Every structure is written in structure tokens, then in C-alpha cells.
Amino acid sequence: MSFVSKMQARSQQFQEVVDACRFLLRNAEGADKARRYLDFRIPRRLQDEFGFGYFPTDGTELSQLLQLVDRQTLEDLNFLYPRYVAGGVIDHGHFADHNLIMPFRDPHGNIAALLGRSLLTDSERDKLNLQKYKYSLGCYKGLYVFGLDKARDSIIRNDCVIGVEGQFDCMACHAEGIDNVVAFGGANVSRYQMFLLHRYTNNIILMLDNDEAGQKAKKRIRKRFGSKVGVKTVSPPGRYKDIDEFLRKERSATWRSQVVGGLKELARQPKETNGS
């Protein structure tokens, strides 16, 4: 089997799991918290478009997933493995503590990895020593650009891409009709991520978070890649940490409209913008 065939077969396995988790998101009793969280953050149409699902916790909930997906498939993807506990061995799901899952797709729509997000608060995660996000085993986020499969045609059409840090920043922009937006998964941008974007445009606008890490990253990225691609920078509005927070919390319809309109204009006319 060729490398391409292997990747396509693996993508099909990922898709089987995603389809099952999407079903559980809409139907499992244990997914109530995930449903409420998603409905608060993004519209239902984008939840479906980006393929969100619910990966169940260990125990009875996990058995629901095993009714929908073959055990061998879950084991092949390292989504199911044994956990040794007092008195024996139990099945353990890789995303048992990071129940909200979303697929990472390549530019052609093939699933290359899954990302799980914990639904616990910061303080709850700290007590359990849990990170907010967890990737599928073998995934290096620097090899993927979240949302590129959805944004690709718009990037080509506008000859411009807006890069943000978080996945929800990306989806918040798509919800407003700014659909040539992608996410890097953090403030760092790898050489490969930049290469993926450069295949479709030479005009890259960074809208990283309004924190120290984001501000430092903008300077670092412009220094590293500025001689090879057209890198410009803008900042999320006002006191807000990121564009997602602005769009969720800002109550002034006028300011929201001005910001959204400005971003749409920025995305259409990259050569006329002024970097910050």
C-alpha cells in the first residue's frame, strides 16, 4: 500500500470516529455540557461544518462509542488502550478527559489528526493537572493549519489569508462571513505552516492575541518570514484578548459592525493595508 493510500485509509478511520462522536454530541445524555458550551460559542451550522463531536468518558459512556465504532479501529488510532487500576484493567479512551473533539484536516479535506478540548474550568484542570487541549498521538500541531480546507477557496479568491491563534477565533470569524481565516493553534507559526499558506497566497495577515506572547510572536514571525512572504499584522480590537472574545462580548452593534466590515475590507485588499 502506497503512502497516499495509507493516509487515505487512516483518514477514513478518523472519519468513522468523528461521525460516531458527532452522533453522540447530539444524542448522548452525557454530552449536555458539550452541547451547551458549543451553542454558546458558535452557530450550529459551523459545529456541523467543522465536525465537532463528543468523545465519551470512561466506563458506561465509553461503551456507547464501542457500539458505533469497531474496537480495532479505535485501537489502531490509539484512541482506546488499557488502563491498569486496582483490581484489574479497564478500557481507557484517549480523549476521556478532553471530550469536545474537532478534526484537523489537510487542505483537501482529509482528516489528519483529532484535537480534544477539556470542558473543565481552569481551576478544575489545575487540580487534576490537565492541559486544556490534547492531540491524537503522533500529531505535531506545527504540521497543520486549522480551517485551511474551509478557507482555501476564499484565500485563493481574495489572494489573502488572515491567521489567528485559536480554533474558536477562526470559527468566530467564519460565523461573521470572514471566511479566509485560519488558525495556527498558538502564537508560534512553524515553517511548514507558513509553507502551506504560501501555496495559496503571498499576502498573510497575522491577528494574534493581545497578550505578551502574541505581540512577541508577531515581531518574530515578521522577522523570520518577512523576506519570503508579505506578512502584515493587525491587533484584536480594544481591551479584548482575541477576536473571538470581542465578537462574543462586545455589546455595541456599531463597533461590531465596524470591526467586521474592516476585517472584510482588509482581507479583500491586502496590498493596501498598513501593518501595525
PyRosetta script that sets phi, psi and omega in degrees:
from pyrosetta import init, pose_from_sequence

init()
pose = pose_from_sequence("MSFVSKMQARSQQFQEVVDACRFLLRNAEGADKARRYLDFRIPRRLQDEFGFGYFPTDGTELSQLLQLVDRQTLEDLNFLYPRYVAGGVIDHGHFADHNLIMPFRDPHGNIAALLGRSLLTDSERDKLNLQKYKYSLGCYKGLYVFGLDKARDSIIRNDCVIGVEGQFDCMACHAEGIDNVVAFGGANVSRYQMFLLHRYTNNIILMLDNDEAGQKAKKRIRKRFGSKVGVKTVSPPGRYKDIDEFLRKERSATWRSQVVGGLKELARQPKETNGS")
pose.set_psi(1, 130.3)
pose.set_omega(1, -178.7)
pose.set_phi(2, -70.5)
pose.set_psi(2, 166.5)
pose.set_omega(2, 179.5)
pose.set_phi(3, -61.3)
pose.set_psi(3, -42.3)
pose.set_omega(3, -179.8)
pose.set_phi(4, -63.4)
pose.set_psi(4, -42.4)
pose.set_omega(4, 179.5)
pose.set_phi(5, -63.1)
pose.set_psi(5, -39.5)
pose.set_omega(5, 178.3)
pose.set_phi(6, -64.2)
pose.set_psi(6, -42.1)
pose.set_omega(6, 179.6)
pose.set_phi(7, -65.7)
pose.set_psi(7, -38.5)
pose.set_omega(7, 178.2)
pose.set_phi(8, -67.1)
pose.set_psi(8, -38.8)
pose.set_omega(8, 178.5)
pose.set_phi(9, -66.1)
pose.set_psi(9, -39.7)
pose.set_omega(9, 178.5)
pose.set_phi(10, -67.1)
pose.set_psi(10, -39.3)
pose.set_omega(10, 177.1)
pose.set_phi(11, -60.3)
pose.set_psi(11, -38.3)
pose.set_omega(11, 178.5)
pose.set_phi(12, -64.9)
pose.set_psi(12, -37.8)
pose.set_omega(12, 176.4)
pose.set_phi(13, -65.0)
pose.set_psi(13, -45.4)
pose.set_omega(13, 176.2)
pose.set_phi(14, -56.6)
pose.set_psi(14, -44.4)
pose.set_omega(14, -177.5)
pose.set_phi(15, -62.7)
pose.set_psi(15, -37.0)
pose.set_omega(15, 177.7)
pose.set_phi(16, -61.4)
pose.set_psi(16, -42.3)
pose.set_omega(16, 178.6)
pose.set_phi(17, -68.1)
pose.set_psi(17, -43.3)
pose.set_omega(17, 179.7)
pose.set_phi(18, -60.8)
pose.set_psi(18, -43.7)
pose.set_omega(18, 179.6)
pose.set_phi(19, -60.8)
pose.set_psi(19, -41.9)
pose.set_omega(19, 179.3)
pose.set_phi(20, -65.8)
pose.set_psi(20, -42.9)
pose.set_omega(20, -179.2)
pose.set_phi(21, -69.1)
pose.set_psi(21, -31.1)
pose.set_omega(21, 175.2)
pose.set_phi(22, -66.0)
pose.set_psi(22, -40.0)
pose.set_omega(22, 176.8)
pose.set_phi(23, -62.1)
pose.set_psi(23, -43.9)
pose.set_omega(23, -179.6)
pose.set_phi(24, -66.4)
pose.set_psi(24, -35.5)
pose.set_omega(24, 178.6)
pose.set_phi(25, -58.2)
pose.set_psi(25, -39.1)
pose.set_omega(25, -177.3)
pose.set_phi(26, -87.0)
pose.set_psi(26, -19.5)
pose.set_omega(26, -169.7)
pose.set_phi(27, -124.6)
pose.set_psi(27, -23.7)
pose.set_omega(27, -176.0)
pose.set_phi(28, -77.6)
pose.set_psi(28, 138.0)
pose.set_omega(28, 178.6)
pose.set_phi(29, -62.1)
pose.set_psi(29, -37.0)
pose.set_omega(29, -178.0)
pose.set_phi(30, -69.6)
pose.set_psi(30, -9.4)
pose.set_omega(30, -177.2)
pose.set_phi(31, -91.4)
pose.set_psi(31, 7.4)
pose.set_omega(31, -177.5)
pose.set_phi(32, -55.8)
pose.set_psi(32, -45.3)
pose.set_omega(32, -178.0)
pose.set_phi(33, -63.9)
pose.set_psi(33, -40.5)
pose.set_omega(33, 178.9)
pose.set_phi(34, -65.4)
pose.set_psi(34, -39.9)
pose.set_omega(34, 179.0)
pose.set_phi(35, -63.8)
pose.set_psi(35, -44.7)
pose.set_omega(35, -179.8)
pose.set_phi(36, -63.7)
pose.set_psi(36, -41.5)
pose.set_omega(36, -179.5)
pose.set_phi(37, -62.1)
pose.set_psi(37, -47.4)
pose.set_omega(37, -178.8)
pose.set_phi(38, -65.6)
pose.set_psi(38, -41.6)
pose.set_omega(38, -179.8)
pose.set_phi(39, -63.3)
pose.set_psi(39, -28.3)
pose.set_omega(39, 177.1)
pose.set_phi(40, -74.5)
pose.set_psi(40, -32.5)
pose.set_omega(40, -172.4)
pose.set_phi(41, -91.0)
pose.set_psi(41, -44.7)
pose.set_omega(41, -174.3)
pose.set_phi(42, -143.4)
pose.set_psi(42, 155.5)
pose.set_omega(42, 179.4)
pose.set_phi(43, -64.0)
pose.set_psi(43, 155.7)
pose.set_omega(43, -179.2)
pose.set_phi(44, -57.9)
pose.set_psi(44, -38.1)
pose.set_omega(44, -177.3)
pose.set_phi(45, -61.8)
pose.set_psi(45, -34.7)
pose.set_omega(45, 178.8)
pose.set_phi(46, -78.3)
pose.set_psi(46, -31.0)
pose.set_omega(46, 173.9)
pose.set_phi(47, -57.8)
pose.set_psi(47, -42.4)
pose.set_omega(47, 179.1)
pose.set_phi(48, -72.7)
pose.set_psi(48, -42.6)
pose.set_omega(48, -176.8)
pose.set_phi(49, -62.9)
pose.set_psi(49, -40.0)
pose.set_omega(49, -179.0)
pose.set_phi(50, -89.7)
pose.set_psi(50, -2.7)
pose.set_omega(50, 170.4)
pose.set_phi(51, 78.0)
pose.set_psi(51, 33.6)
pose.set_omega(51, 179.0)
pose.set_phi(52, -63.8)
pose.set_psi(52, 147.0)
pose.set_omega(52, 177.3)
pose.set_phi(53, -147.4)
pose.set_psi(53, 174.6)
pose.set_omega(53, 179.6)
pose.set_phi(54, -117.5)
pose.set_psi(54, 116.6)
pose.set_omega(54, 175.2)
pose.set_phi(55, -94.6)
pose.set_psi(55, 120.4)
pose.set_omega(55, -171.0)
pose.set_phi(56, -72.4)
pose.set_psi(56, 159.9)
pose.set_omega(56, 174.6)
pose.set_phi(57, -74.7)
pose.set_psi(57, 167.7)
pose.set_omega(57, 179.7)
pose.set_phi(58, -64.4)
pose.set_psi(58, 158.2)
pose.set_omega(58, 177.2)
pose.set_phi(59, 98.8)
pose.set_psi(59, -138.8)
pose.set_omega(59, -176.0)
pose.set_phi(60, -59.8)
pose.set_psi(60, -40.0)
pose.set_omega(60, -179.9)
pose.set_phi(61, -62.1)
pose.set_psi(61, -40.5)
pose.set_omega(61, -178.6)
pose.set_phi(62, -62.3)
pose.set_psi(62, -32.5)
pose.set_omega(62, 178.6)
pose.set_phi(63, -63.4)
pose.set_psi(63, -27.6)
pose.set_omega(63, 177.1)
pose.set_phi(64, -64.9)
pose.set_psi(64, -39.3)
pose.set_omega(64, 177.4)
pose.set_phi(65, -66.9)
pose.set_psi(65, -38.1)
pose.set_omega(65, -179.8)
pose.set_phi(66, -68.2)
pose.set_psi(66, -18.4)
pose.set_omega(66, 174.2)
pose.set_phi(67, -78.1)
pose.set_psi(67, -19.1)
pose.set_omega(67, -176.3)
pose.set_phi(68, -105.4)
pose.set_psi(68, -25.7)
pose.set_omega(68, -177.0)
pose.set_phi(69, -128.6)
pose.set_psi(69, 137.3)
pose.set_omega(69, 178.9)
pose.set_phi(70, -60.8)
pose.set_psi(70, 136.8)
pose.set_omega(70, -179.7)
pose.set_phi(71, -54.7)
pose.set_psi(71, -41.3)
pose.set_omega(71, -177.3)
pose.set_phi(72, -61.7)
pose.set_psi(72, -37.8)
pose.set_omega(72, 178.1)
pose.set_phi(73, -63.0)
pose.set_psi(73, -44.9)
pose.set_omega(73, 179.4)
pose.set_phi(74, -64.3)
pose.set_psi(74, -38.8)
pose.set_omega(74, 179.1)
pose.set_phi(75, -70.6)
pose.set_psi(75, -38.5)
pose.set_omega(75, 178.7)
pose.set_phi(76, -60.7)
pose.set_psi(76, -35.4)
pose.set_omega(76, -179.2)
pose.set_phi(77, -88.1)
pose.set_psi(77, 2.1)
pose.set_omega(77, -176.3)
pose.set_phi(78, 59.8)
pose.set_psi(78, 33.6)
pose.set_omega(78, 174.4)
pose.set_phi(79, -94.3)
pose.set_psi(79, -9.1)
pose.set_omega(79, 179.6)
pose.set_phi(80, -142.1)
pose.set_psi(80, 123.9)
pose.set_omega(80, 178.2)
pose.set_phi(81, -152.9)
pose.set_psi(81, 164.6)
pose.set_omega(81, -174.5)
pose.set_phi(82, -75.8)
pose.set_psi(82, 144.2)
pose.set_omega(82, 171.3)
pose.set_phi(83, -121.0)
pose.set_psi(83, 127.5)
pose.set_omega(83, -177.2)
pose.set_phi(84, -90.3)
pose.set_psi(84, 122.1)
pose.set_omega(84, -178.5)
pose.set_phi(85, -128.6)
pose.set_psi(85, 168.6)
pose.set_omega(85, 178.0)
pose.set_phi(86, -59.2)
pose.set_psi(86, 123.4)
pose.set_omega(86, 178.5)
pose.set_phi(87, 95.5)
pose.set_psi(87, -0.4)
pose.set_omega(87, 176.9)
pose.set_phi(88, 150.9)
pose.set_psi(88, -154.1)
pose.set_omega(88, -175.9)
pose.set_phi(89, -126.4)
pose.set_psi(89, 137.5)
pose.set_omega(89, 177.3)
pose.set_phi(90, -125.0)
pose.set_psi(90, 159.2)
pose.set_omega(90, 172.8)
pose.set_phi(91, -72.4)
pose.set_psi(91, 137.5)
pose.set_omega(91, 178.2)
pose.set_phi(92, -126.4)
pose.set_psi(92, 128.5)
pose.set_omega(92, 177.2)
pose.set_phi(93, -87.9)
pose.set_psi(93, 137.1)
pose.set_omega(93, -176.7)
pose.set_phi(94, -58.9)
pose.set_psi(94, -35.6)
pose.set_omega(94, -178.5)
pose.set_phi(95, -106.3)
pose.set_psi(95, 27.2)
pose.set_omega(95, -177.1)
pose.set_phi(96, -60.5)
pose.set_psi(96, -27.6)
pose.set_omega(96, 179.3)
pose.set_phi(97, -107.7)
pose.set_psi(97, 4.3)
pose.set_omega(97, 180.0)
pose.set_phi(98, -134.6)
pose.set_psi(98, 69.8)
pose.set_omega(98, -162.3)
pose.set_phi(99, -72.5)
pose.set_psi(99, -25.6)
pose.set_omega(99, -179.1)
pose.set_phi(100, -86.0)
pose.set_psi(100, 112.2)
pose.set_omega(100, -175.7)
pose.set_phi(101, -112.6)
pose.set_psi(101, 152.4)
pose.set_omega(101, 176.3)
pose.set_phi(102, -143.5)
pose.set_psi(102, 141.2)
pose.set_omega(102, -179.8)
pose.set_phi(103, -82.5)
pose.set_psi(103, 146.4)
pose.set_omega(103, 168.4)
pose.set_phi(104, -100.3)
pose.set_psi(104, 122.0)
pose.set_omega(104, -177.9)
pose.set_phi(105, -112.2)
pose.set_psi(105, 151.2)
pose.set_omega(105, 173.7)
pose.set_phi(106, -77.9)
pose.set_psi(106, 175.1)
pose.set_omega(106, -176.0)
pose.set_phi(107, -59.9)
pose.set_psi(107, -16.6)
pose.set_omega(107, -178.3)
pose.set_phi(108, -99.8)
pose.set_psi(108, 3.7)
pose.set_omega(108, 175.8)
pose.set_phi(109, 95.6)
pose.set_psi(109, -2.8)
pose.set_omega(109, 178.0)
pose.set_phi(110, -74.9)
pose.set_psi(110, 135.9)
pose.set_omega(110, 179.4)
pose.set_phi(111, -76.3)
pose.set_psi(111, 125.0)
pose.set_omega(111, -178.2)
pose.set_phi(112, -108.4)
pose.set_psi(112, -19.9)
pose.set_omega(112, -178.0)
pose.set_phi(113, -168.2)
pose.set_psi(113, 166.3)
pose.set_omega(113, 174.2)
pose.set_phi(114, -121.5)
pose.set_psi(114, 148.2)
pose.set_omega(114, 176.1)
pose.set_phi(115, -121.4)
pose.set_psi(115, 130.3)
pose.set_omega(115, 176.7)
pose.set_phi(116, -109.3)
pose.set_psi(116, 142.6)
pose.set_omega(116, 178.2)
pose.set_phi(117, -119.8)
pose.set_psi(117, 132.7)
pose.set_omega(117, 176.0)
pose.set_phi(118, -71.7)
pose.set_psi(118, 142.9)
pose.set_omega(118, 177.2)
pose.set_phi(119, -97.4)
pose.set_psi(119, 5.4)
pose.set_omega(119, 178.7)
pose.set_phi(120, -80.7)
pose.set_psi(120, 157.9)
pose.set_omega(120, 175.8)
pose.set_phi(121, -73.5)
pose.set_psi(121, 168.0)
pose.set_omega(121, 178.7)
pose.set_phi(122, -57.3)
pose.set_psi(122, -44.6)
pose.set_omega(122, -178.4)
pose.set_phi(123, -66.7)
pose.set_psi(123, -38.5)
pose.set_omega(123, 178.3)
pose.set_phi(124, -65.2)
pose.set_psi(124, -40.2)
pose.set_omega(124, 178.3)
pose.set_phi(125, -67.3)
pose.set_psi(125, -38.6)
pose.set_omega(125, 179.6)
pose.set_phi(126, -60.5)
pose.set_psi(126, -40.5)
pose.set_omega(126, 179.5)
pose.set_phi(127, -63.5)
pose.set_psi(127, -32.9)
pose.set_omega(127, -178.0)
pose.set_phi(128, -97.4)
pose.set_psi(128, -1.2)
pose.set_omega(128, -178.5)
pose.set_phi(129, 58.4)
pose.set_psi(129, 46.0)
pose.set_omega(129, -179.7)
pose.set_phi(130, -106.4)
pose.set_psi(130, 142.5)
pose.set_omega(130, 170.7)
pose.set_phi(131, -81.0)
pose.set_psi(131, 158.2)
pose.set_omega(131, 179.5)
pose.set_phi(132, -67.8)
pose.set_psi(132, -38.2)
pose.set_omega(132, -175.6)
pose.set_phi(133, -119.2)
pose.set_psi(133, 153.0)
pose.set_omega(133, 176.2)
pose.set_phi(134, -144.1)
pose.set_psi(134, 130.1)
pose.set_omega(134, -179.1)
pose.set_phi(135, -97.4)
pose.set_psi(135, 160.2)
pose.set_omega(135, 172.6)
pose.set_phi(136, -64.2)
pose.set_psi(136, 150.3)
pose.set_omega(136, -175.9)
pose.set_phi(137, -59.9)
pose.set_psi(137, 136.7)
pose.set_omega(137, -179.7)
pose.set_phi(138, 87.4)
pose.set_psi(138, -1.0)
pose.set_omega(138, -178.9)
pose.set_phi(139, -88.3)
pose.set_psi(139, 129.7)
pose.set_omega(139, 170.8)
pose.set_phi(140, -115.0)
pose.set_psi(140, 113.6)
pose.set_omega(140, -170.8)
pose.set_phi(141, -62.1)
pose.set_psi(141, -19.7)
pose.set_omega(141, 178.1)
pose.set_phi(142, -68.6)
pose.set_psi(142, -6.6)
pose.set_omega(142, 178.5)
pose.set_phi(143, -96.4)
pose.set_psi(143, -1.0)
pose.set_omega(143, -174.8)
pose.set_phi(144, -130.5)
pose.set_psi(144, 148.6)
pose.set_omega(144, 172.2)
pose.set_phi(145, -120.3)
pose.set_psi(145, 110.4)
pose.set_omega(145, -175.1)
pose.set_phi(146, -65.8)
pose.set_psi(146, 131.3)
pose.set_omega(146, 177.0)
pose.set_phi(147, 86.1)
pose.set_psi(147, 0.2)
pose.set_omega(147, -177.1)
pose.set_phi(148, -63.9)
pose.set_psi(148, -34.6)
pose.set_omega(148, 179.2)
pose.set_phi(149, -64.2)
pose.set_psi(149, -33.6)
pose.set_omega(149, 178.9)
pose.set_phi(150, -80.0)
pose.set_psi(150, -33.1)
pose.set_omega(150, -172.8)
pose.set_phi(151, -92.3)
pose.set_psi(151, -12.0)
pose.set_omega(151, -169.5)
pose.set_phi(152, -54.4)
pose.set_psi(152, -51.1)
pose.set_omega(152, -176.6)
pose.set_phi(153, -63.5)
pose.set_psi(153, -38.9)
pose.set_omega(153, 178.4)
pose.set_phi(154, -68.4)
pose.set_psi(154, -36.3)
pose.set_omega(154, 177.2)
pose.set_phi(155, -61.7)
pose.set_psi(155, -45.4)
pose.set_omega(155, 179.8)
pose.set_phi(156, -64.9)
pose.set_psi(156, -44.0)
pose.set_omega(156, -177.2)
pose.set_phi(157, -64.0)
pose.set_psi(157, -41.0)
pose.set_omega(157, -177.7)
pose.set_phi(158, -92.0)
pose.set_psi(158, -8.8)
pose.set_omega(158, -175.0)
pose.set_phi(159, 52.0)
pose.set_psi(159, 46.1)
pose.set_omega(159, -176.8)
pose.set_phi(160, -166.0)
pose.set_psi(160, 147.4)
pose.set_omega(160, 173.9)
pose.set_phi(161, -135.7)
pose.set_psi(161, 142.4)
pose.set_omega(161, 173.0)
pose.set_phi(162, -107.1)
pose.set_psi(162, 123.6)
pose.set_omega(162, -179.1)
pose.set_phi(163, -106.3)
pose.set_psi(163, 127.3)
pose.set_omega(163, 178.5)
pose.set_phi(164, -119.3)
pose.set_psi(164, 173.5)
pose.set_omega(164, -178.0)
pose.set_phi(165, -80.5)
pose.set_psi(165, -57.5)
pose.set_omega(165, -168.6)
pose.set_phi(166, -94.9)
pose.set_psi(166, 154.3)
pose.set_omega(166, 179.2)
pose.set_phi(167, -62.3)
pose.set_psi(167, -38.1)
pose.set_omega(167, -179.6)
pose.set_phi(168, -73.7)
pose.set_psi(168, -26.9)
pose.set_omega(168, 171.3)
pose.set_phi(169, -60.7)
pose.set_psi(169, -45.8)
pose.set_omega(169, -179.9)
pose.set_phi(170, -59.9)
pose.set_psi(170, -49.0)
pose.set_omega(170, -176.2)
pose.set_phi(171, -69.9)
pose.set_psi(171, -31.5)
pose.set_omega(171, 176.7)
pose.set_phi(172, -62.7)
pose.set_psi(172, -37.6)
pose.set_omega(172, 177.9)
pose.set_phi(173, -69.4)
pose.set_psi(173, -42.1)
pose.set_omega(173, 178.4)
pose.set_phi(174, -60.9)
pose.set_psi(174, -36.6)
pose.set_omega(174, 179.4)
pose.set_phi(175, -62.6)
pose.set_psi(175, -25.6)
pose.set_omega(175, -179.8)
pose.set_phi(176, -95.3)
pose.set_psi(176, 7.2)
pose.set_omega(176, 178.5)
pose.set_phi(177, 86.2)
pose.set_psi(177, 9.5)
pose.set_omega(177, 175.6)
pose.set_phi(178, -96.9)
pose.set_psi(178, 88.8)
pose.set_omega(178, -165.1)
pose.set_phi(179, -102.5)
pose.set_psi(179, 10.0)
pose.set_omega(179, 171.9)
pose.set_phi(180, -105.7)
pose.set_psi(180, 44.0)
pose.set_omega(180, -179.0)
pose.set_phi(181, -113.5)
pose.set_psi(181, 137.9)
pose.set_omega(181, 177.7)
pose.set_phi(182, -131.5)
pose.set_psi(182, 166.9)
pose.set_omega(182, 179.9)
pose.set_phi(183, -124.5)
pose.set_psi(183, 142.3)
pose.set_omega(183, 180.0)
pose.set_phi(184, -92.0)
pose.set_psi(184, -14.3)
pose.set_omega(184, -178.0)
pose.set_phi(185, 83.4)
pose.set_psi(185, 15.9)
pose.set_omega(185, -179.8)
pose.set_phi(186, 158.3)
pose.set_psi(186, -176.7)
pose.set_omega(186, -177.0)
pose.set_phi(187, -79.0)
pose.set_psi(187, -20.0)
pose.set_omega(187, -180.0)
pose.set_phi(188, -85.5)
pose.set_psi(188, 142.1)
pose.set_omega(188, 176.1)
pose.set_phi(189, -120.7)
pose.set_psi(189, 121.4)
pose.set_omega(189, -177.7)
pose.set_phi(190, -80.5)
pose.set_psi(190, 164.1)
pose.set_omega(190, 177.4)
pose.set_phi(191, -60.4)
pose.set_psi(191, -38.3)
pose.set_omega(191, -177.9)
pose.set_phi(192, -70.6)
pose.set_psi(192, -38.7)
pose.set_omega(192, 176.2)
pose.set_phi(193, -60.9)
pose.set_psi(193, -42.2)
pose.set_omega(193, 178.4)
pose.set_phi(194, -65.6)
pose.set_psi(194, -37.6)
pose.set_omega(194, 177.5)
pose.set_phi(195, -62.2)
pose.set_psi(195, -43.3)
pose.set_omega(195, 179.5)
pose.set_phi(196, -59.4)
pose.set_psi(196, -43.7)
pose.set_omega(196, -179.9)
pose.set_phi(197, -69.4)
pose.set_psi(197, -38.1)
pose.set_omega(197, -176.6)
pose.set_phi(198, -66.1)
pose.set_psi(198, -18.6)
pose.set_omega(198, 176.5)
pose.set_phi(199, -65.7)
pose.set_psi(199, -24.9)
pose.set_omega(199, -173.0)
pose.set_phi(200, -112.9)
pose.set_psi(200, -20.6)
pose.set_omega(200, 178.7)
pose.set_phi(201, -162.4)
pose.set_psi(201, 155.9)
pose.set_omega(201, 174.6)
pose.set_phi(202, -103.5)
pose.set_psi(202, 4.2)
pose.set_omega(202, -176.5)
pose.set_phi(203, -113.1)
pose.set_psi(203, 104.5)
pose.set_omega(203, -174.7)
pose.set_phi(204, -119.6)
pose.set_psi(204, 122.3)
pose.set_omega(204, 179.0)
pose.set_phi(205, -109.4)
pose.set_psi(205, 122.7)
pose.set_omega(205, 179.6)
pose.set_phi(206, -94.6)
pose.set_psi(206, 125.6)
pose.set_omega(206, 173.3)
pose.set_phi(207, -124.5)
pose.set_psi(207, 74.2)
pose.set_omega(207, -177.1)
pose.set_phi(208, -85.1)
pose.set_psi(208, 172.5)
pose.set_omega(208, -172.7)
pose.set_phi(209, -64.3)
pose.set_psi(209, 154.3)
pose.set_omega(209, 177.0)
pose.set_phi(210, -84.0)
pose.set_psi(210, 54.4)
pose.set_omega(210, 175.1)
pose.set_phi(211, -132.9)
pose.set_psi(211, 178.2)
pose.set_omega(211, -175.9)
pose.set_phi(212, -61.4)
pose.set_psi(212, -41.9)
pose.set_omega(212, -179.3)
pose.set_phi(213, -62.4)
pose.set_psi(213, -42.0)
pose.set_omega(213, 179.9)
pose.set_phi(214, -65.7)
pose.set_psi(214, -41.6)
pose.set_omega(214, -179.6)
pose.set_phi(215, -66.9)
pose.set_psi(215, -40.2)
pose.set_omega(215, 177.7)
pose.set_phi(216, -66.5)
pose.set_psi(216, -39.7)
pose.set_omega(216, -178.0)
pose.set_phi(217, -63.5)
pose.set_psi(217, -38.7)
pose.set_omega(217, -179.7)
pose.set_phi(218, -59.9)
pose.set_psi(218, -44.7)
pose.set_omega(218, 179.1)
pose.set_phi(219, -65.3)
pose.set_psi(219, -41.6)
pose.set_omega(219, -178.3)
pose.set_phi(220, -65.6)
pose.set_psi(220, -41.5)
pose.set_omega(220, -177.8)
pose.set_phi(221, -69.1)
pose.set_psi(221, -40.6)
pose.set_omega(221, 178.8)
pose.set_phi(222, -64.9)
pose.set_psi(222, -37.7)
pose.set_omega(222, 179.5)
pose.set_phi(223, -68.2)
pose.set_psi(223, -39.6)
pose.set_omega(223, -175.4)
pose.set_phi(224, -75.9)
pose.set_psi(224, -39.7)
pose.set_omega(224, -171.7)
pose.set_phi(225, -116.2)
pose.set_psi(225, -6.2)
pose.set_omega(225, -173.3)
pose.set_phi(226, -59.8)
pose.set_psi(226, -27.5)
pose.set_omega(226, 180.0)
pose.set_phi(227, -80.9)
pose.set_psi(227, -11.0)
pose.set_omega(227, -175.7)
pose.set_phi(228, -108.6)
pose.set_psi(228, -32.9)
pose.set_omega(228, 179.4)
pose.set_phi(229, -135.2)
pose.set_psi(229, 162.6)
pose.set_omega(229, 178.1)
pose.set_phi(230, -82.9)
pose.set_psi(230, 100.7)
pose.set_omega(230, -177.7)
pose.set_phi(231, -105.6)
pose.set_psi(231, 121.8)
pose.set_omega(231, 174.4)
pose.set_phi(232, -121.2)
pose.set_psi(232, 161.7)
pose.set_omega(232, -178.5)
pose.set_phi(233, -132.4)
pose.set_psi(233, 143.9)
pose.set_omega(233, 171.1)
pose.set_phi(234, -135.1)
pose.set_psi(234, 164.2)
pose.set_omega(234, -179.1)
pose.set_phi(235, -115.8)
pose.set_psi(235, 147.8)
pose.set_omega(235, 171.9)
pose.set_phi(236, -57.5)
pose.set_psi(236, 152.9)
pose.set_omega(236, -172.7)
pose.set_phi(237, -66.0)
pose.set_psi(237, 141.6)
pose.set_omega(237, 167.4)
pose.set_phi(238, 51.3)
pose.set_psi(238, -131.8)
pose.set_omega(238, -174.0)
pose.set_phi(239, -86.1)
pose.set_psi(239, -0.6)
pose.set_omega(239, -173.1)
pose.set_phi(240, -78.0)
pose.set_psi(240, 144.8)
pose.set_omega(240, -177.6)
pose.set_phi(241, -67.1)
pose.set_psi(241, -40.9)
pose.set_omega(241, -177.3)
pose.set_phi(242, -151.8)
pose.set_psi(242, 175.2)
pose.set_omega(242, -175.8)
pose.set_phi(243, -68.6)
pose.set_psi(243, -32.3)
pose.set_omega(243, 177.5)
pose.set_phi(244, -62.6)
pose.set_psi(244, -45.1)
pose.set_omega(244, 179.7)
pose.set_phi(245, -63.7)
pose.set_psi(245, -40.1)
pose.set_omega(245, 178.0)
pose.set_phi(246, -60.3)
pose.set_psi(246, -48.3)
pose.set_omega(246, -175.7)
pose.set_phi(247, -69.6)
pose.set_psi(247, -26.2)
pose.set_omega(247, 178.4)
pose.set_phi(248, -82.1)
pose.set_psi(248, -35.4)
pose.set_omega(248, -168.1)
pose.set_phi(249, -108.1)
pose.set_psi(249, -23.4)
pose.set_omega(249, -177.2)
pose.set_phi(250, -70.0)
pose.set_psi(250, 124.8)
pose.set_omega(250, -176.0)
pose.set_phi(251, -96.2)
pose.set_psi(251, -10.8)
pose.set_omega(251, 179.4)
pose.set_phi(252, -80.1)
pose.set_psi(252, 110.1)
pose.set_omega(252, -179.8)
pose.set_phi(253, -63.0)
pose.set_psi(253, -33.0)
pose.set_omega(253, -179.7)
pose.set_phi(254, -66.1)
pose.set_psi(254, -47.3)
pose.set_omega(254, -179.3)
pose.set_phi(255, -65.9)
pose.set_psi(255, -42.0)
pose.set_omega(255, 177.6)
pose.set_phi(256, -57.2)
pose.set_psi(256, -46.3)
pose.set_omega(256, -178.6)
pose.set_phi(257, -63.0)
pose.set_psi(257, -39.8)
pose.set_omega(257, 179.4)
pose.set_phi(258, -65.2)
pose.set_psi(258, -42.5)
pose.set_omega(258, -179.1)
pose.set_phi(259, -66.9)
pose.set_psi(259, -47.6)
pose.set_omega(259, -179.8)
pose.set_phi(260, -62.2)
pose.set_psi(260, -44.6)
pose.set_omega(260, 178.1)
pose.set_phi(261, -62.2)
pose.set_psi(261, -39.3)
pose.set_omega(261, 178.6)
pose.set_phi(262, -65.2)
pose.set_psi(262, -39.0)
pose.set_omega(262, 178.8)
pose.set_phi(263, -68.1)
pose.set_psi(263, -39.1)
pose.set_omega(263, 177.7)
pose.set_phi(264, -63.3)
pose.set_psi(264, -42.0)
pose.set_omega(264, 178.6)
pose.set_phi(265, -66.3)
pose.set_psi(265, -40.2)
pose.set_omega(265, 178.4)
pose.set_phi(266, -60.4)
pose.set_psi(266, -42.4)
pose.set_omega(266, -177.7)
pose.set_phi(267, -69.5)
pose.set_psi(267, -24.9)
pose.set_omega(267, -178.8)
pose.set_phi(268, -88.4)
pose.set_psi(268, -23.4)
pose.set_omega(268, -175.1)
pose.set_phi(269, -128.0)
pose.set_psi(269, 62.9)
pose.set_omega(269, -174.3)
pose.set_phi(270, -61.5)
pose.set_psi(270, -30.6)
pose.set_omega(270, -175.4)
pose.set_phi(271, -77.0)
pose.set_psi(271, -11.2)
pose.set_omega(271, -178.4)
pose.set_phi(272, -105.6)
pose.set_psi(272, 2.2)
pose.set_omega(272, -176.9)
pose.set_phi(273, -84.4)
pose.set_psi(273, 158.0)
pose.set_omega(273, 175.2)
pose.set_phi(274, -111.3)
pose.set_psi(274, 122.7)
pose.set_omega(274, 179.1)
pose.set_phi(275, -69.4)
pose.set_psi(275, 154.7)
pose.set_omega(275, 178.0)
pose.set_phi(276, -105.9)
pose.dump_pdb("model.pdb")
